[in-house]
Amino acid sequence: MMTGTILAIFLTLKLFIYKTAELSESSYFADFIFFELLLNSGYLLLLVGGILSASLILARVSLPPLRTISGENISIGKNFLKNFSHKWQVFQHGRSLRIFITTVAIILTWIYATYSVNLYYNQNHWFDRVLLIFLCIGVYWRPVVVFPFLLMAVAIISQFNYPLQIGFDRPTDNLLLYTLLLFCGYFIFFALTEIRNPIGFVFLTICLIAGQYWYPGLGKLELNWFAHGNVYLILANAYTHGWLAFLPADTLSEMTIFFSQWDTIMVISTAIVEIGALFCLWRLNVLKFFIIGWISFHCGVFVLTGFFFWKWILLEIVFWAIFLRKQSPIVTPLFNWRYFAISVVLIAAIPYWAKPAKLAWYDTNLAYTYRLTALDSEDRQIDLPPPFFAPYAAHFVFGNFDYLTEKPQLVGPYGASQTASVTRALDAAQSAGDIFALEAGKKDKRLKLALIERFEDYIKTTAGNYSHRQNKALWLNWFQPPATFWSFAEKVPLTGNEQPVAIKITQVTSFFDGSAYQKIRERVIRKIDVRH
């Protein structure tokens, strides 16, 4: 009953909080995100009104007490509003719960109080950053502050939904945001029932974490990925996206060949940590094994790709340190057949209640990347690496810009393919000529004019605002956390005195033929006039 009720409250809160805090694009051009959030609070007021009405009804209606499994009788809703003012000490294991939730809030605050000034909106949003910090401190003071903290965090994060569609960091943030949402669900459940044991929250958090691995594993099963393998190829493709770019191409080729010898082990390991996550609550030691496996998996992914899921790693380490200590009274009751059966259902159903990213694709020997170059009035060229476009740098590390050209592209970012036939054809390719022949067999795409217009608007706006904003707030860079997607591109070379007249976009095609990495083509696909 506890698990189901908390999950139902979680889903309701998720609907109303995201409806309220995911603001329109125009809201982020304003000076204060907070005030825009207040103006968009209709959905939230509807939720609060419903909660207050329900609490008044419950306070006046004489309901039979709820008998818990332990035999304790619980009065429902009698002190609902009063319970929101309690300190962390009101919960069983309140100190552990406080440290865990505060740590999650600190991670989000670290990221979204220190992000680079968003030149697209041409706003610092200092007030909102400081407010997020104070709300984070408030989370340590009282559990009820998690609600406004979550609203403010989602509102700040949602600015990156525009103009280039949802950011690549969002799936990694969602694990933290949904953890706080689950706690909010438990807190409302506590206010209703005064059940002080947070075991339902801890259980659902484990299912939430495990689901982030199970769902990509399910996607790989659907693709028959585990029979295909070739994980090692992503290293060469990550190289062309900027990962380990300081290495010579010959060294990168040798590393790729070395990792090819371990491909079967990497495939099997991935299968264990992702598919096996469905059964992580079989025993306490099994859960510990999987947490170690998940952390090790992220370390391996970082070596091959530069994808650094440090937020998840830190969350899992803190979870272990707080809740999985030897003979911890919080999690010990979870390891029985009832909880195990429910956990299998909840983890398998993760796309219906938490919607994690379905990270599944075939790794191929081909990659398309995009280089942006500024041109001045004398046609001199200045490279613009991904950091130039911070805080949207991840978009330019990935380079998912195939919509900018009508020419066919066989694979997506980092050489990812969703089609088995294309993957097999690329496996058989031996030379650049084979690649070009495969491309020639595909029809030209119809240009997505709306996406192109949005992209060009972003480039023009950012380039126009850079010259008079780039020297401001650079101190933020000293406080920023590690990036999620790493690229060893050179430091932004602009001084702010240049007057770029155009931005040139070049598509670079790279190929690993089994023995050597090589760039097989460079072609200019678009030139954007940025003069104002």
N, C-alpha and C positions, 0 to 999 in steps of 0.2 A: 504494500500500500504506500509506504513512504517513497519508494523508488518511483512508482507510477505517478504519484502526486507531484513530486519535485520535477519530474520530466514534463508533466503537463504545464506546470507553472513556468518552467524554462521556455517551452515553446510559445506560450502566450507572451511572456516578457520579450522574447526575441522578436516577435512580430511587431509589438508596439514600440520597443526601443529603437529598432532599426527604421521603422516608419518615421519616427520622430527625428532621429539623429543623422540619417543619411540625407543631407540637405541638397538642394538644387545647386547647379554650378554657379549661378549668379550670386548665391549667398557667400561664396568664398572670395568674391571681389570686395566684400564689405570689410570694414576695419576690425570688426569683432565677430568671431564665429559664435560666441556665447549668446549674443543678442539675437542673431539669426536663429539659433536653436530655440530660444524662448518664443520667437514668432512662429516657429513650426511645431509648437508643443500641443497642438490639438489632439493628436492621437494619444499622447501621453496623458493629457488631462482626462480623456475618455477612460483610459485604463485606471487612473487614480480615482476618478469618480465611481467607477464600478467597484473598486476595492473598498472605498469608504462606505458605499451603500451596503455591500455584502457584510462588512464588519459591524455596521449598526444593526443589521438584521440578526447576525449571529449573536451579538451581545444581548439581544432582547428575547431571542427564541430559546426555549429550554430544550436542548438536544441531549439525548442520552450520552453519557461519557463514552469515549472511545477506549476500548480495552486493548492494550498493546500485547505483543507476544510475551513480554516479560511479566505480564499480569498487572501492570500499572494502569490505572484509570486516568484518562486525559480529557479535560474539558475543552471543547472546541470553540475557539473564537472569543472567549469571554474577555480576554485582556489583549486583543489583537493589536490595537493601536499603541498601547502602552509598551508592548514587547519590542517595538521598533527602537526604543530609546536605550535598550540594554547595551552594556559593554561586552567586549569579547569574553570576559570571564564567565558570562552566563552559560556558555556552552561547555559541555564535556570536552576535554582536550582543547579548551579555548586558546591556550597559548600556541599550540601547534597550528591550529586553524588560522590564527591571526598572522603568524609568520608566513605561512604559505600564501594566503591571499594578498598580504602586503607585498610579498616578493613578486607576485604576478603583476601587481599594480606598478611596482618600481620598474620592471622591465618595460612595460608599455610607456611609462613616463619618460624613461631614459631615451626611448626612440622618438617619441612624438613631442617632447619639449625641446629637442635639440636638432630636429631635421633642418636641412638647408633652407634658406629663405626661398619661397616659391615664387620665382620670377614670372610665371605665367599669370598669377593673380596680382603680382606686384605688391604683396602684403607681407608684413612680418608676423602679424598675429601674436604680438608679444603678450597681450593680456591673456589670451587663451592658453598660451604655453605656461605662464605663471599660475593661472587658475588650475591647470592640470596638476602642477606640482603641489599646490596647496591641497587639492582634493586627494592626492596620493598620501600626503601626511594625514589627512582626515581619515583615510581608510584604516590606518594604524590605530587611530583614536576610537572610532566607532564602526561597527560593521555596516550600519545603515548608509554610510557615506559611499559604499561600493556602488550604489545606484546612480548618484550624480556623477561619480567618477567614470562609470561605464558610458553614460550618455555623452560626456564631454570627450572621452577618448574616441568613440565611434564618430562623433561629429568632426573631430580633427582629421582622423584617418580617411574619412569619406571624401575629402577634397581630392584625393588621388584617384578617385573614380573618373575624374575628368582631367584633361580632354582626350586622353589616349586610352580610354576604357579602364577597367579595373586593373590596379597595379599587380605586379607579380608577387609582391610581398604580402598581399592580403590573405592568401591561404595560410601562410605561416603565422600571421597575427590572429587568425580566427581561433586557433587553439587556446590562446591566452584569453581572448574576449569571451569565448564560450565557457571557459573555466569560471570566470567571474559571473557569467550569467547563471551557471549551475548553482553557484553559491547564493546568488540572489533568489533563485528558486527555493533553495533549502531555507533561507532566512525567512521568506514569507511562510513557508511550511511551519517553521518554528513558531512564528508569530501566531499562527492559527492554533497549533496543537501544544506548544511549549515543550515539545520533544527536543531535548538538548543534545542528544547524541547525533553527531554529523555523519554517521556511517553511510547514510543514503547519498550524501554529497560526495564522499570519498569514493564510494562504489561507482557512481556515475562518472566521476573524473577519470577513473581507471578505464572505463569503457570508452570515454571520449578520446583519451590518448591512444588506446589500442586501435580504435577505429580509424585513426589517421594513417595507420600502416595497413590495416586489413583492406581498406577500400582500394588503394593502389594495387595491392596484391590481387584483388578480385579482377581489376582491370587487366592485369597481366595474364591472368588465367583466361580471360575472354579473348585475348589476342594470341593465346598460345605462345606467349613471350618466352616462357621458361624452356621451350624446345628450341627457340631461335638463338638465344644467347647474344654473343658479340657485344657484351657490356663494355669491353675495353675500348671500343671505337669512339665512345663519347669523349675520351681524353683528347684525341686529335681534333674533334669538333669543338671542344671547350677551348682548345688552344687558339683556334681562329676567332673565337669570341673574346679573347683577351686573357684567358687563364694561362698562367705560366708564360706569358708573352716575352719575358726576359730571356727565355731559353732559346738557343738556336734550333732551327727546324730539324736538324739531324738528331739532336739530343731528344727532342720530343718524339721523333719516329722510333728511336731506340726504346724509349719508355713505353710507347704504345705496344711495341712488339713484346716487351717484357710482360706487360699486364695481360697480353693475349694468352700467355701460358697459364694464367690463373683464372681464365674466364669461367670455366665450369664451376670452380669453387665460389666465385662471386655470384653466379646465378643461383646455386644451391643456397648460399647464405641469404640472399635476398628472399628466396622462397620461404625460408624458415622464419625470418623476422617479420615478414609481411603476412603471409598466409597463416602462420602459426599464431599470430596475434589474437586470432579468434578464440584461442584456448588459454589465454594468459592467466586466467583466474582459476585454473585447476588446482594449484597449490601456491603457497607463498614463495617457495623457492623457484617455481616456474615463472612467477611474475618478476622476480628479481633477475632471473636469467634473461627474460625478454627486455627488461629495461637496460641491462648491460648490452644486449644485442642491438637494441635500437640506437644507443649512443655510439657503439662501435660502427654500426651501419652508417651513421651520419659522418663519422670521421673518414670512413672509406669513400663516401660520396664526395666529401670535400677534396680529398686527394685527387680524385679523377676529374672533377667538374668545377671546383671552386664554389659549389653551392654549400653555404655554411649555415645550417639550421641551428644556430647557437641558441635561439630562443627556446626551441624544443629541448635541446640538450640541457640547458639550465633548468627548465621546468622539471624535467625528469630527475635530475640530480637532487633538486630541492625536495621533490615529492618523496624520493627514496630516503633522504636524510631525516625528513619529518615523520613520515607515515610508515616506513618499512623497517624501522629499527627492530632489533631482536625482541620478539614477543610483544610487539606493539599492540596495545589493547584496542586500537582503532581499527586495524585491518584484520586481526586474527579471526573475528566472527564471520568474515566474508568468505572464508574458504570451506564451503560446504556445497552439497549438490544443488541446493535451491538457488543460491547466488550464482553458481557456475552456470546453471541452465539459463537463468535470466541474462547473464552477461553475454552468452553466446548469441542470444536473440538480439540484444541491444547493439552489440558490436556489428553483427551482420546487417542490422537495420540502420547503420550510421548515416547512409545517404538521406534517410527520411527525416532525421532530426538534427543533424549537424552539417551535412553536405560538405565533406572534405573534398579536396582536389583529387581527381582520379588520375594520378600520375603514372600513366602507362603508355609506352610507345616502343617501337623497334629502334634500336641504335643502328645507324648506317655509316657508310664510309664517305658520306658527302655532306657538305655544310655550305649554307649561304649566309653571309654576314654583310653588314652595311656600315660603310664609313662615311662620316659627315665632315665636310671641309668648308671653311669660310673663305670667301673670295673678296678681296678689297677692290677698290676702283682701278688699280693697276694690274688686276688679275693675279696677284700673289695669293698663295694658298696657305691656310693655317688649319691644321688638323683639329677637330673638335672631339676629344675622347668623351666617354660616357659621363665623367664627373662634371663636365660643362653643363649637363642637363639635370643635375641634382635639383630637387629630390626625386626626379624621374629617371635616375641613372640606370635602374634595373631594366627599364624599357629598352634602353640603348645598348645594354650588355646583351640582352636577348636578341634584339634586332628583329622583332617579328613584324617586318614591314613589307612583306611580299605583295600587299595590296597597292604599293606604290608603282608597280609595273604590270603591264599586261602579259609579260613573258612568263611562261610556266615555270613553276618551282616544284621540284620533285619531293622535297622534304621541308620540314619546319625548322624552328630554331634548334641549334645543337644537333642537327642531323636527325631529328626525330621524325619517324614515319608511322602512320596509323594503318598503312596498307601492306599486307603481306606480299602481294605481287610486286609492288615497287621495291620492297626491301630485297626480295630474291633477285630481281633484275640488277639492283645495285651491287649485291654480293658477287654477281657474275661479271660486273664491269671490271676491266683491266686497265683502262686508259681514259684520258680526257675525251677522246673521240667517242668512246662508248657512252659516256655521260651525256655528251651533246646529242648523240643519236636518240637517247631516251627522252631528252627534252623535246627534240623535234617531233617525237611521236605524240606529243600532247598539244592540244589546241591552246591558243592564246586565251587568257582570262578576260572577262569583262571587268573593266576598272570599277572599283567601288568609290564613286565620286564623293560621297558623303564622308567616308573615312579619310580620303585624301585631303579634302577641304579642312577637316579637323586637324590633321597632322600639319598642314601648311600654316594654319592659324597659330598653332602652338609654336612652331619654329619661328615665325615672324615675331610673335609677341615676346618670346624668350630672348631672341637676339636683340630686339629693340630695347628691352629693359636691362640687359646685361651690362652695358657700358656704364650706366650711372648707378648700378646697385652692387656690382661685383666686389667692391672694396668694403661693403658694409656687412657686419655680422659674420665675418670670416672666423671669428673666435668660436662660433658654434662648432666648427669642424674639430676642435680640440676635445669636445665633450661627446661627440657622436659615438654610438656603439659600433661594433663591427658590421659591415655590410652583409646582407644575406647572399648576394650574388657577386662574386669577386671578379675583378678584371684588372690586369696590371697595365692599363693604359697609362700613358705619360700624363703628367700634371697639365692642367689646362694652360695653354701657352699665352692666352690673351692678357693684356695689361689693362684693358678698358679704354685705351686711346685709339684702338683700331676702329675703322668705319667699314664693316663688312657690307657689301652690296648684294651678296647672294650666298646661299648655302647649297653646296653641291653634294649629292648623295650618290655614292658608288657602291654597287653590289659586287662583293668578292665571293667567288666560288672556289671552294677548297676540296681536296680529294686525298684520301689515304688509300694507296693501291695495295696495301698489304706489307709494304716494305719501306715506303717513304711518304711523308706528308708533303703536299705541294699545292700552291695556288695555281689554278688552271685558267682563271679568267677574271678580269676586272672590267666592269662596264658602268658608265654613268647612266643612271636611270631617271634622275630628276634634278632640276636646278630651280631653287626657290628664291625669288627676288624678295629681299628683306628690307629694302629701303623704305623709309617712312616719309 
